[in-house]
Amino acid sequence: MKKAQLEIMQTVFVTLIIIGLFAFTIIFVVLMQKSSTDKKMQYFQTLSQAKQSQVLKFLPELQCSFNNIAVSDCLDLLKVVSFKEKVKENELFYKSILGNLNVSVRSFDKSVLKKDMVIYESILQNSSITHFEMPVLLYDVRINKKEFGLLIVDSYG
């Protein structure tokens, strides 16, 4: 009887060890998948934000033009001021294009733009924020001066 009990106990312990190793392996694989998924979500969120900022930079309402030729990566500051008023009039249209963003412009050499200027603001409360910056050329038509700046995009969601 003792020999049979020992064999049963041995079988039970081996089975428990195999089940424990199997559970540990499953937990490890699930955690690795979660980590990979989080990285992919962050990548796609950054990609989506870059797309939104590209849409913003190529809006004719903001883009510089010289002799009726549009210049990429250039924001006309006079058009930016006008755009802020257009957004107030057509808020739903611009929200469908841009989504929940806070967009502002910062000048490197404070001669054209003295402080940061908010271009578009649609803040979603109690949500995560992703910060993204892109270099742009700022052009002031009134004084015919260009300078480098940053297009700062904060995405909510």
C-alpha positions in Angstrom: 0.0 0.0 0.0 2.8 2.4 0.8 4.4 1.9 -2.6 1.2 2.6 -4.4 0.7 5.8 -2.4 4.2 7.0 -3.2 3.6 6.4 -6.9 0.3 8.3 -6.8 2.0 11.2 -4.9 4.9 11.2 -7.4 2.4 11.3 -10.3 0.5 14.1 -8.7 3.6 16.2 -8.1 4.9 15.6 -11.7 1.4 16.6 -13.0 1.4 19.8 -10.8 4.9 20.7 -12.0 3.9 20.3 -15.6 0.7 22.3 -15.1 2.7 25.1 -13.3 5.3 25.3 -16.1 2.5 25.4 -18.7 0.7 28.2 -16.8 4.0 30.1 -16.4 4.6 29.8 -20.2 1.1 31.0 -21.0 1.5 34.0 -18.7 4.9 34.9 -20.2 3.5 34.7 -23.8 0.5 36.9 -22.9 2.7 39.5 -21.3 5.0 39.6 -24.4 1.9 40.0 -26.7 0.6 42.8 -24.5 3.9 44.6 -24.7 4.1 44.2 -28.4 0.5 45.5 -28.8 1.2 48.6 -26.7 4.2 49.4 -28.9 2.1 49.0 -32.0 -0.7 51.2 -30.6 1.8 53.9 -29.7 3.3 53.7 -33.2 -0.1 54.0 -34.9 -1.1 56.9 -32.7 2.0 58.8 -33.6 1.4 58.0 -37.3 -2.1 59.2 -37.0 -0.9 62.4 -35.4 1.7 62.9 -38.1 -1.1 62.5 -40.7 -3.3 65.1 -38.9 -0.4 67.6 -38.8 0.3 67.0 -42.5 -3.3 67.7 -43.3 -3.0 70.9 -41.2 0.2 72.0 -43.0 -1.3 71.5 -46.4 -4.6 73.4 -45.8 -4.9 76.2 -48.3 -6.2 78.3 -45.5 -2.8 78.3 -43.9 -0.3 77.6 -46.6 2.1 80.2 -48.0 2.0 81.0 -51.7 4.3 83.0 -53.8 3.2 84.0 -57.4 0.2 81.6 -57.0 2.6 78.7 -56.2 2.0 77.0 -52.9 5.1 76.3 -50.7 5.1 73.2 -48.6 6.0 73.4 -44.9 5.3 77.1 -44.8 2.6 78.9 -42.8 1.4 82.4 -43.7 0.9 84.2 -40.3 -1.8 86.5 -41.8 -3.7 83.4 -43.0 -3.2 81.8 -39.6 -5.0 84.7 -37.9 -7.8 84.5 -40.5 -8.0 80.7 -40.0 -8.7 81.1 -36.3 -11.8 83.1 -37.3 -12.9 80.6 -39.9 -12.6 77.8 -37.4 -15.1 79.6 -35.1 -17.6 79.9 -38.0 -17.2 76.3 -39.3 -16.3 74.4 -36.2 -17.9 71.1 -37.2 -16.2 71.0 -40.6 -12.7 71.5 -39.2 -13.3 69.1 -36.3 -14.2 66.4 -38.8 -10.9 67.1 -40.6 -8.6 67.7 -37.7 -10.2 65.9 -34.8 -9.3 66.5 -31.2 -6.1 68.5 -31.4 -4.5 71.5 -29.9 -2.3 73.1 -32.5 0.0 76.0 -31.9 3.0 77.7 -33.6 6.2 78.7 -31.9 8.9 80.9 -33.5 12.6 80.3 -33.0 13.7 83.9 -33.5 10.9 85.9 -31.9 11.1 88.7 -34.5 8.0 87.7 -36.5 6.0 85.9 -33.8 6.6 87.2 -30.3 4.8 84.4 -28.4 3.2 81.0 -29.2 0.1 81.3 -31.2 -2.8 78.8 -30.9 -4.1 77.9 -34.4 -6.7 75.3 -33.5 -8.0 74.0 -30.2 -10.4 71.1 -29.7 -9.5 69.6 -26.3 -11.0 66.3 -25.2 -11.3 66.3 -21.4 -10.0 63.3 -19.3 -8.0 61.7 -22.1 -4.4 61.0 -22.9 -2.2 63.6 -24.6 0.4 62.8 -27.3 2.8 65.6 -28.1 4.3 66.1 -31.6 6.4 68.8 -33.1 7.2 69.6 -36.8 9.5 72.3 -38.2 7.8 74.9 -40.4 8.7 78.1 -42.1 6.7 81.1 -40.8 6.1 84.0 -43.2 4.8 87.4 -42.3 3.4 89.2 -45.3 3.2 92.5 -43.6 6.9 92.9 -43.0 8.0 90.4 -45.8 10.0 88.3 -43.4 10.5 84.5 -43.0 11.8 82.6 -40.1 11.8 79.0 -38.8 9.3 77.8 -36.3 7.7 74.7 -34.8 4.2 73.4 -35.4 3.2 71.9 -32.1 0.4 69.4 -32.2 -1.1 67.9 -29.0 -3.5 65.0 -29.8 -6.2 64.0 -27.4 -7.7 60.5 -27.3 
